[in-house]
């Protein structure tokens, strides 16, 4: 296996985890809007839920940071692209460059959150100030994951004669968990616990 293929496989693993983290994190955030879920969580699972939701977000931010970081000694898209043939088709190069450009603005926001909240805690700015300054949205995070996946699919198909698969349905696992909890008589309103 070439170094190029190893980097591609590592990026695929990272992107698979990013997709799962994003989908589960988003599902957990959305579930809090359901009053029944809020009662259930507050009664028995509040600390677990907060820790899991926070952990998924921190993992997502860390992975998105890694994907496009600039270090030459780590697995990232810049290294993968440097390993591609210099004489590649100009149309493919334009597609790769376009996907790299479209992720850059969001990546810079991810960098702020990673450097001042997730990876380090700023002594100067509050967490709220960092998020406000970064201005990162859920839609931007989702688009960044999707565009990174498109970039990897493009490279795998054009240069490695292989396919990579995503769309793992991380939300389904969370929906199953909520369904199981709803079916349990232990959380029902009126029970003391």
Backbone bond lengths (Angstrom), bond angles and torsions (degrees), N, CA, C in turn:
res aa  C-N    CA-C-N  psi(-1)  N-CA   C-N-CA  omega(-1)  CA-C   N-CA-C  phi
1 X - - - 1.447 - - 1.533 108.97 -
2 X 1.315 116.85 132.93 1.461 121.12 -179.24 1.533 110.31 -78.11
3 X 1.333 115.28 162.90 1.466 119.99 176.27 1.525 110.21 -59.56
4 X 1.322 115.89 -38.25 1.463 121.47 179.13 1.530 110.39 -58.93
5 X 1.324 116.44 -44.71 1.470 120.98 179.53 1.529 111.13 -68.03
6 X 1.324 117.79 -36.72 1.466 120.83 177.67 1.528 110.73 -63.62
7 X 1.318 115.70 -43.34 1.470 119.62 178.65 1.523 109.68 -64.08
8 X 1.331 117.13 -43.25 1.465 120.29 178.42 1.512 111.21 -59.56
9 X 1.326 117.31 -45.73 1.462 120.63 -179.89 1.526 111.43 -64.01
10 X 1.308 116.95 -38.98 1.463 120.14 177.99 1.531 110.86 -66.17
11 X 1.320 116.57 -40.46 1.467 119.90 176.75 1.531 110.82 -64.31
12 X 1.324 116.65 -37.22 1.461 119.96 177.63 1.530 110.43 -62.63
13 X 1.314 116.75 -43.21 1.462 120.70 177.79 1.530 110.67 -61.12
14 X 1.330 116.52 -46.00 1.466 120.56 178.77 1.528 111.47 -61.16
15 X 1.333 116.56 -44.74 1.466 120.15 -178.61 1.523 112.55 -68.86
16 X 1.314 116.92 -32.19 1.460 120.28 175.14 1.523 109.49 -62.69
17 X 1.340 115.91 -46.11 1.464 119.51 178.83 1.522 111.13 -66.53
18 X 1.329 118.34 -38.32 1.466 121.29 178.55 1.522 110.94 -61.62
19 X 1.325 116.62 -41.68 1.462 120.17 179.17 1.530 110.61 -62.72
20 X 1.321 116.66 -46.11 1.468 120.46 179.53 1.527 110.19 -63.67
21 X 1.331 116.98 -46.98 1.468 120.65 179.04 1.521 110.97 -57.27
22 X 1.335 116.21 -47.69 1.458 119.70 -177.95 1.526 111.52 -62.10
23 X 1.323 116.28 -49.56 1.465 119.50 -176.39 1.527 112.00 -63.53
24 X 1.322 117.13 -42.27 1.463 119.80 179.82 1.527 110.94 -69.67
25 X 1.320 117.23 -41.16 1.471 121.08 178.00 1.524 110.31 -60.98
26 X 1.324 116.39 -46.21 1.468 120.34 -179.87 1.534 110.49 -64.21
27 X 1.321 117.45 -41.30 1.468 120.74 178.66 1.526 110.79 -63.24
28 X 1.327 116.78 -40.04 1.462 119.85 178.72 1.519 110.95 -65.39
29 X 1.312 117.58 -41.94 1.477 120.82 177.54 1.525 110.39 -62.46
30 X 1.320 116.38 -45.28 1.465 120.59 -178.70 1.528 111.61 -65.27
31 X 1.325 116.56 -35.86 1.472 120.71 -177.62 1.526 111.17 -64.53
32 X 1.316 117.43 -29.03 1.463 120.32 179.73 1.522 112.83 -64.07
33 X 1.334 117.49 -16.97 1.471 120.79 178.23 1.524 111.83 -76.28
34 X 1.325 117.58 -15.41 1.460 122.59 179.71 1.531 108.44 -85.63
35 X 1.340 118.49 116.69 1.472 120.23 -177.87 1.529 113.21 -57.52
36 X 1.318 117.38 -35.10 1.463 120.73 178.83 1.527 110.93 -63.92
37 X 1.316 116.30 -42.51 1.466 120.95 178.34 1.528 109.69 -65.96
38 X 1.319 117.05 -41.39 1.462 120.31 179.80 1.524 111.27 -59.81
39 X 1.330 117.25 -44.25 1.466 120.82 178.01 1.532 109.91 -61.65
40 X 1.317 116.28 -47.34 1.454 121.08 -178.45 1.530 110.67 -60.00
41 X 1.303 116.35 -45.06 1.465 120.06 -177.94 1.516 111.88 -68.67
42 X 1.318 116.20 -44.88 1.463 119.47 -179.09 1.523 111.92 -63.75
43 X 1.314 116.76 -32.86 1.461 120.60 -177.10 1.526 112.09 -72.62
44 X 1.331 117.72 -41.55 1.464 118.40 -170.30 1.536 116.17 -132.07
45 X 1.328 117.65 -19.89 1.465 118.52 -168.02 1.529 114.34 -129.75
46 X 1.313 118.17 16.64 1.468 120.66 -171.82 1.526 112.76 -56.70
47 X 1.321 118.02 -49.85 1.474 119.96 -177.06 1.530 111.60 -65.21
48 X 1.337 115.44 -41.63 1.461 118.81 177.66 1.523 110.41 -60.91
49 X 1.319 116.69 -46.10 1.456 121.62 -176.07 1.528 111.02 -62.97
50 X 1.323 115.96 -45.66 1.470 120.15 179.62 1.525 110.25 -61.70
51 X 1.340 116.38 -44.79 1.464 120.05 -179.20 1.527 111.12 -65.44
52 X 1.326 117.14 -42.39 1.466 120.26 -178.75 1.526 110.88 -66.70
53 X 1.311 117.33 -45.53 1.466 120.53 -179.79 1.524 110.37 -62.30
54 X 1.323 116.91 -44.41 1.463 121.42 179.07 1.525 111.06 -65.18
55 X 1.323 117.06 -42.36 1.461 121.09 179.30 1.517 112.61 -62.51
56 X 1.333 116.72 -41.30 1.469 120.19 178.36 1.526 110.83 -64.09
57 X 1.331 116.87 -42.48 1.467 120.07 179.17 1.526 110.78 -64.71
58 X 1.330 117.11 -46.23 1.463 120.02 -179.78 1.522 111.51 -62.12
59 X 1.324 116.89 -39.77 1.458 120.83 176.81 1.527 110.63 -62.65
60 X 1.329 116.54 -44.50 1.469 121.08 178.93 1.524 110.73 -59.16
61 X 1.317 117.18 -48.91 1.471 121.10 -179.19 1.530 110.36 -60.60
62 X 1.315 116.49 -43.58 1.471 120.43 -179.80 1.521 111.24 -61.93
63 X 1.329 116.13 -44.46 1.469 119.70 -179.98 1.525 111.14 -65.51
64 X 1.332 117.44 -45.87 1.467 120.09 -179.60 1.523 110.84 -61.94
65 X 1.309 116.55 -36.16 1.460 120.05 175.72 1.531 110.14 -62.36
66 X 1.332 115.94 -49.25 1.466 121.07 -178.11 1.524 112.78 -58.31
67 X 1.324 116.30 -40.32 1.466 120.47 -173.98 1.523 113.38 -56.45
68 X 1.319 116.79 -35.29 1.462 120.08 -173.47 1.524 113.32 -121.63
69 X 1.335 117.09 12.52 1.460 118.71 178.86 1.528 109.51 -61.16
70 X 1.308 115.70 166.21 1.471 120.22 -171.76 1.527 114.26 -104.76
71 X 1.312 117.84 1.68 1.465 119.78 -178.87 1.528 110.77 -66.24
72 X 1.317 117.09 138.53 1.470 119.97 179.83 1.525 113.74 -82.17
73 X 1.332 117.61 -8.15 1.468 120.43 -175.89 1.529 112.71 -108.88
74 X 1.327 117.33 17.96 1.469 120.75 179.63 1.525 110.35 -129.42
75 X 1.320 114.96 164.70 1.464 121.31 176.35 1.525 107.81 -76.40
76 X 1.319 116.18 119.78 1.460 121.30 176.38 1.532 108.85 -162.19
77 X 1.320 115.86 166.81 1.464 119.50 -177.24 1.518 112.76 -63.99
78 X 1.307 118.39 -33.38 1.469 120.10 179.34 1.531 110.22 -60.46
79 X 1.332 115.97 -41.15 1.463 119.65 179.08 1.526 110.99 -68.23
80 X 1.327 116.55 -40.58 1.470 119.88 177.93 1.523 110.61 -59.78
81 X 1.303 116.22 -45.42 1.470 120.72 -177.53 1.527 110.94 -67.47
82 X 1.326 117.72 -36.45 1.472 120.54 177.08 1.523 111.78 -62.42
83 X 1.325 117.05 -26.69 1.470 121.44 -177.99 1.526 112.62 -85.09
84 X 1.323 117.56 -6.93 1.466 120.33 -179.86 1.525 109.84 -76.53
85 X 1.321 116.91 157.40 1.472 119.87 -179.68 1.531 111.25 -60.49
86 X 1.299 115.47 135.13 1.467 120.01 -179.99 1.525 112.00 -66.14
87 X 1.321 116.41 -26.18 1.467 119.94 -177.31 1.535 112.21 -95.31
88 X 1.329 116.77 29.19 1.468 119.68 -178.70 1.516 110.47 -64.35
89 X 1.311 115.67 158.15 1.461 123.29 177.84 1.531 109.23 -53.99
90 X 1.333 116.85 134.37 1.466 120.71 -176.20 1.538 112.10 -63.65
91 X 1.317 117.41 -31.65 1.462 120.58 177.97 1.523 112.01 -66.17
92 X 1.322 116.00 -40.65 1.465 120.58 177.95 1.528 109.85 -67.91
93 X 1.334 115.97 -41.25 1.470 119.83 177.64 1.523 110.41 -60.26
94 X 1.324 117.12 -41.20 1.471 120.66 178.31 1.531 111.23 -63.40
95 X 1.333 117.26 -40.42 1.475 120.71 177.15 1.520 110.86 -62.00
96 X 1.324 116.31 -45.32 1.467 121.21 179.62 1.522 109.87 -62.22
97 X 1.320 116.76 -47.86 1.466 120.82 -179.70 1.526 111.36 -61.21
98 X 1.323 117.21 -40.42 1.466 121.25 179.69 1.527 110.88 -63.46
99 X 1.337 117.32 -43.10 1.462 120.26 179.07 1.535 111.03 -67.08
100 X 1.315 117.00 -36.84 1.469 119.98 176.53 1.536 110.49 -65.02
101 X 1.329 116.54 -41.95 1.473 120.29 179.55 1.523 111.85 -64.21
102 X 1.319 116.60 -43.10 1.458 120.32 -175.46 1.531 111.84 -67.83
103 X 1.309 117.72 -25.98 1.470 120.46 178.53 1.525 112.61 -85.73
104 X 1.321 117.24 -18.64 1.469 120.02 -171.49 1.529 113.11 -61.94
105 X 1.317 118.39 -44.92 1.472 120.63 -177.28 1.529 110.99 -61.30
106 X 1.309 116.26 -44.86 1.467 119.54 178.23 1.522 110.37 -68.76
107 X 1.325 117.47 -38.81 1.450 119.81 179.14 1.530 111.03 -59.48
108 X 1.332 117.27 -38.92 1.467 119.99 178.85 1.534 110.87 -63.14
109 X 1.314 117.48 -33.16 1.472 121.42 175.30 1.527 110.12 -70.13
110 X 1.324 115.80 -41.10 1.468 120.78 176.75 1.531 109.62 -60.70
111 X 1.315 117.38 -40.69 1.461 121.89 179.15 1.531 110.43 -57.58
112 X 1.329 116.60 -44.68 1.469 119.99 178.85 1.519 111.50 -59.06
113 X 1.325 116.20 -48.50 1.466 120.69 -178.59 1.526 110.21 -65.42
114 X 1.310 116.97 -43.16 1.469 120.58 -179.85 1.523 111.05 -63.95
115 X 1.327 117.24 -45.04 1.452 120.91 -174.58 1.521 114.21 -77.12
116 X 1.339 117.33 -24.85 1.467 119.21 -174.73 1.524 114.36 -112.80
117 X 1.348 117.27 -9.39 1.465 119.86 -178.32 1.521 111.37 -131.39
118 X 1.327 118.07 -55.23 1.468 122.17 -171.19 1.523 111.63 -80.59
119 X 1.314 117.93 -52.60 1.461 121.43 -177.11 1.514 112.79 -84.04
120 X 1.312 115.96 -30.04 1.460 122.83 -179.36 1.524 106.68 -143.92
121 X 1.312 117.40 158.04 1.465 120.79 176.35 1.516 108.03 -111.84
122 X 1.321 116.26 116.93 1.452 121.28 179.71 1.527 110.49 -65.09
123 X 1.311 116.55 135.38 1.462 120.93 174.81 1.526 110.35 -87.54
124 X 1.314 116.28 -16.48 1.460 121.06 -175.60 1.527 111.74 -91.46
125 X 1.333 116.28 -41.94 1.462 120.76 -175.82 1.524 110.88 -111.26
126 X 1.317 115.78 144.35 1.459 119.56 174.71 1.530 108.67 -75.12
127 X 1.321 115.67 160.74 1.464 120.73 177.25 1.528 109.72 -56.59
128 X 1.327 116.24 -43.74 1.468 120.48 -179.89 1.521 111.25 -60.80
129 X 1.346 116.19 -41.39 1.470 119.80 179.34 1.530 111.18 -63.98
130 X 1.320 116.70 -39.96 1.463 120.42 179.61 1.528 110.08 -62.77
131 X 1.338 116.65 -47.39 1.465 119.56 179.46 1.526 111.11 -62.45
132 X 1.317 116.44 -40.79 1.467 120.17 179.34 1.530 110.46 -64.51
133 X 1.325 116.29 -44.22 1.470 121.48 179.05 1.531 111.48 -64.08
134 X 1.318 116.64 -43.93 1.471 120.31 -179.67 1.528 110.22 -65.84
135 X 1.315 116.60 -39.59 1.468 120.57 177.80 1.521 113.53 63.50
136 X 1.302 116.98 33.26 1.463 120.41 -176.94 1.525 109.80 -84.23
137 X 1.313 116.06 138.03 1.463 120.69 -178.65 1.530 110.48 -111.24
138 X 1.320 114.55 162.16 1.464 120.45 176.41 1.526 109.78 -60.57
139 X 1.322 116.74 -41.02 1.475 120.40 179.33 1.520 111.45 -61.73
140 X 1.323 117.07 -39.05 1.466 120.20 179.15 1.528 110.90 -65.80
141 X 1.322 116.52 -41.49 1.474 119.37 177.50 1.523 110.60 -61.75
142 X 1.323 116.17 -44.30 1.468 120.53 179.67 1.523 111.15 -62.62
143 X 1.323 117.00 -44.12 1.463 120.68 178.75 1.523 111.72 -64.67
144 X 1.324 116.83 -36.46 1.454 119.29 178.92 1.524 110.63 -64.52
145 X 1.326 117.11 -43.14 1.464 120.57 177.47 1.527 109.43 -61.36
146 X 1.332 117.01 -47.12 1.468 120.40 -178.20 1.522 112.11 -64.23
147 X 1.323 117.55 -41.25 1.461 119.93 179.81 1.527 111.86 -68.85
148 X 1.326 117.31 -36.25 1.464 119.92 175.66 1.531 110.06 -64.93
149 X 1.320 116.57 -38.81 1.462 119.95 176.95 1.527 110.94 -64.70
150 X 1.333 117.19 -42.51 1.472 120.67 177.16 1.524 110.66 -59.32
151 X 1.318 115.83 -41.88 1.462 120.67 179.89 1.528 110.65 -62.48
152 X 1.311 117.22 -43.62 1.462 119.88 -179.94 1.528 111.63 -68.93
153 X 1.325 117.29 -39.31 1.467 121.07 176.65 1.531 109.63 -60.38
154 X 1.322 116.69 -43.24 1.467 121.56 179.26 1.533 110.97 -60.94
155 X 1.320 117.06 -50.07 1.463 120.70 -178.43 1.532 110.65 -64.45
156 X 1.323 116.76 -44.23 1.474 120.12 -179.14 1.522 110.99 -61.66
157 X 1.323 116.87 -43.26 1.456 120.61 -178.08 1.517 113.87 -72.01
158 X 1.311 117.14 -38.83 1.475 120.92 -175.42 1.521 114.03 -86.28
159 X 1.335 117.29 -27.65 1.461 118.86 -172.82 1.523 114.78 -120.16
160 X 1.320 117.85 -17.51 1.460 119.97 -177.69 1.520 112.47 -118.72
161 X 1.309 116.64 2.65 1.463 121.64 178.97 1.531 111.70 49.55
162 X 1.330 114.53 46.10 1.459 119.88 179.69 1.524 108.97 -146.74
163 X 1.308 115.36 169.97 1.462 121.39 178.20 1.523 108.58 -118.63
164 X 1.316 115.53 148.09 1.456 120.73 171.39 1.524 107.22 -119.15
165 X 1.320 116.32 145.46 1.455 121.16 -174.33 1.517 109.89 -120.03
166 X 1.324 115.57 138.00 1.452 122.41 174.98 1.526 107.42 -127.21
167 X 1.308 118.50 -154.77 1.465 124.28 -179.10 1.522 110.35 68.07
168 X 1.320 115.16 62.97 1.457 122.06 -173.05 1.526 114.19 -90.18
169 X 1.316 117.38 -5.51 1.461 121.61 176.39 1.534 112.22 59.45
170 X 1.314 116.85 52.39 1.460 121.07 177.12 1.516 112.66 -61.49
171 X 1.310 117.41 -27.79 1.456 121.29 179.67 1.520 111.28 -64.23
172 X 1.318 117.87 -34.03 1.464 121.23 -178.05 1.530 111.07 -60.43
173 X 1.309 118.17 -39.96 1.460 120.85 179.38 1.523 110.67 -63.44
174 X 1.323 116.31 -40.93 1.464 119.49 178.85 1.532 110.75 -68.56
175 X 1.317 116.91 -41.15 1.469 120.24 176.75 1.527 110.87 -59.97
176 X 1.326 116.97 -39.34 1.472 120.71 176.39 1.527 110.84 -61.63
177 X 1.321 116.90 -42.67 1.457 121.02 178.98 1.526 110.57 -60.71
178 X 1.326 117.00 -48.26 1.467 119.82 179.18 1.526 111.26 -61.58
179 X 1.315 117.04 -40.23 1.463 120.67 177.86 1.518 111.71 -61.38
180 X 1.317 116.84 -43.34 1.467 120.61 178.18 1.523 110.77 -63.93
181 X 1.324 116.47 -41.92 1.465 119.46 179.85 1.527 111.19 -66.43
182 X 1.327 116.72 -40.67 1.473 120.15 178.62 1.531 110.94 -62.98
183 X 1.311 116.49 -34.96 1.467 120.58 -178.34 1.526 112.05 -73.28
184 X 1.311 117.58 -18.99 1.462 121.30 -178.71 1.525 110.06 -77.88
185 X 1.314 117.54 132.04 1.465 119.72 178.35 1.532 112.66 -70.91
186 X 1.308 118.25 -12.87 1.462 121.68 -174.67 1.523 113.78 -64.45
187 X 1.297 119.21 -28.85 1.466 120.18 -175.19 1.516 113.47 -97.20
188 X 1.287 119.63 -9.90 1.461 122.64 -172.08 1.523 112.42 -54.32
189 X 1.338 116.42 143.79 1.467 120.43 178.52 1.523 110.61 -54.69
190 X 1.316 114.78 143.45 1.451 119.79 179.40 1.517 113.59 97.57
191 X 1.326 116.25 -16.47 1.477 119.06 178.77 1.524 109.01 -86.38
192 X 1.260 116.07 138.49 1.469 120.44 175.84 1.518 108.51 -89.14
193 X 1.304 116.10 122.43 1.460 119.80 176.17 1.499 110.66 -155.71
